Amino acid sequence: MTRSGEGQAGARDQEGRFRRTVRIKIRTPERRAAYDIQLAQEDKGRLRLFDSLESTQGVQAEIRKRQGILRLLYTRRLTDPHLPAVRAREISEMLGCPAEHLEFSYWFLREQKLIQRTDNNQFEITWQGVETFETMEANYGKKQPLTLPAPAQAV
């Protein structure tokens, strides 16, 4: 058998195992209900930064998108160092933001060398991104609110 044939057979075998696992988990109504609860709990763990399409636009939204991307990639690197990359679609879903609205943020973070695109078209945080994120988190409560000068008095 050729290598490509072996690869196809392996993929079919993995797909078969996945289907058997899902069937076992949802075979009875009780198991299906438990599985649905588990999925709902996982969904609650997602970081939803944006509640509407309008809230994904503007300077403050761009800053929040970049912070959200760094937070997700930092968390993935920390919790799963052997598989630190995340698909763009997964980032989009976790942030609650359309994928096309994240392109500017990806570009900005790549140019700053805070994230990089992997060979399999996923994103992962770099060491510079880790340092930036940790500094950002350490300074979170220390920032003073921006105050504007009082309006000038008309003479």
N, C-alpha and C positions, 0 to 999 in steps of 0.2 A: 504494500500500500504506500502511496506517495505521502509526502509531508502534508500537502494540502488536503488529501483525503483523511489523514489522521486528524488534522485540525477541524475538519467538518464533522467527523465522528465525535470528537471531543465536545464540540459545540452542541451537537444534538443530545449527547449524554447529559451535559449541564442543563439544557433546556428541559429534558425529561425529569431530572431530579427536582428542578424548580417547580414544575407543574405538579409533581407528586406531593411536594411539601405544601403547596397552596391548597391542593385538594384535601389533604389531611387536616389542615388548619380550619377549613370552612365546610367540612363534611356535614356536621350537624348544626342546627340553628343556634345552639348554645355556643359552639366553637366559633361560629360566624360572628355572633354578637361580641364575644370576647376579642376576636380579631379586629372588629370594627372599633371597639373601645381602645385597643392598643394603637391603632392607626390615628384615632382622634387625639390621644395623648401625645403621640409623636408630633402631630400637627400643631398642638398647643406650644410645643417647644420651639417652634419656628419663630424667628425674629421678624416681626412684621413692622417695618418702619413707616410704611405708607398705607393709608386707608382709602385713598382715592387717586385717580389718575392725575388730578390737578396738583396734588400734594407732592408729586415727583418732579416738579419743575421749579426752577429758581435757584439762586445761589445757595441758600440754606439747605435746600433739598440735595444739591450736589455734594455738599459737605457731609450730610447725613448718609448719603449713598456710599461715599468713599469710606467713611468710618464703619458703616455696616459691612462692607466687603472685607475690610481689614479685620474686623471682629470675627467674621465667619472663618476666614482663612487662618487667622491666629488660633482660633479654637480648634479647627481641624488639625493643624500642625501639632498643637499641644496634646490633643487626645488621640491622634492616630499618626504618629510621626513616620510610619512606613508607607502610608497612603495619604499624603497631605493635600493632594490636589482635589479641586471641586469643579464640577461642570458649571458652565455659565447658566444653564437652565436651572440648576439646583439653587444657585445664588439668587437668581431672579425670583424663584418661588419662595425662598426663605425670606427675602426682603419684602416681598409683596409688591414688586416693581417690574413693569414690563422689561424684557431683555434689551430692547432697543434703547431704553432710557438709561441703561447702564454703560453703554459704549463709551461715552465721554469719560466716565469714572474709571473704566478699565484703562483707557488710553492714558489718563493722567497718572494713575498709580504705576503703570508700566514705565512711563517716562521718568518718574521719580525713582524707579528701580525698587519700589515697595512690593510689587507682585510681578510674577512672570507667567507667561503662557507655556505650558508643558508640551512635549511632543505629541501627546494625545488630545490636544486642544482643550485642556483644562487649565485652571488657574491655581497657583500656590503662592504663599507669602514668602518673601525673601528675608534674609537676616536683617536688612535695612528696614523692612516692613515690620518685623517683630520689634526692633528697637523703637521705631516711630510709634507703634501701637502702645507699647508699654509706657513710653514717655507721655503719650496722650492720656492714658488711663491714670498715671500718677499725678498729672496736673489737672485732672478733671475738676476737682472741688476747689482748687486754688485760684482759678480765674476770677478776676474782678469783673463785675458787670460793666459794660460800656456805658459811660455817661456822656451825654451831649452838653455842650455849654448852653447856658441860659440864653434866650433870644435877646438880641440887642434892643435897647429901649429907643423908641423913636423920639427925636427932639422936636 
